[in-house]
Amino acid sequence: MASHVALIRGINVGGKNPVSMARLREALAAQGAPSRTYIASGNVLLDSPDLDEAGVESLLEDVLREEFGVDTVVVGVAEARMRAAVDDAPAGFGAEPHLYHSDVAFLRAGVDAEEAFAAFGLREGVDAGWPGKGMVYFRRLSAQRTKSRMNKVMSTPFYADMTIRSWTTTAKLVELLDAD
């Protein structure tokens, strides 16, 4: 059973930071953390009950650096926090995928969600957002997504301590936890 989800930012996108998921799973197993991966964009469900979220981040960052030469942000999310991301989402969040692009920005432990939320520039009529517990929920009107200010967060110090997943991926990761 997976105890954590590790969310890796910026791998296997447009040929940048290539990481073989099969090789990553082998490297983690060799470290005593058996894992499964979901799609090639850096979603790892791992069995590491002796580690906290920061320990998961360190483990993955070390393996990525040593095995693949990739230095990137990893956010460790305990199983309970991942489930809470779905269970405690704002009412109706993600329920209208034909109207909105909905995402969850997962924060490293110790990052204040209210402060991180303020770093997201919301454009009236396009964007909406809500701080959660260890995450920020963000959605943008699909028809006007090019006018969204979501990217503003990338130029702030908070971006170094977060990674973003679509609502679809977030819900799928919880579904995979339930399948364990």
Salt bridges, closest charged atoms under 4 A:
GLU53 OE2 - ARG81 NE 3.03
GLU57 OE1 - ARG108 NE 3.86
GLU61 OE2 - ARG108 NH2 2.35
ASP62 OD1 - ARG65 NH1 3.18
ASP71 OD1 - ARG65 NH2 3.50
GLU79 OE2 - ARG83 NH2 2.81
ASP103 OD2 - ARG140 NH1 2.39
ASP161 OD1 - ARG108 NH1 3.81
GLU175 OE2 - LYS172 NZ 3.05
ASP178 OD1 - ARG83 NH1 2.17
ASP180 OD1 - ARG36 NH2 2.74
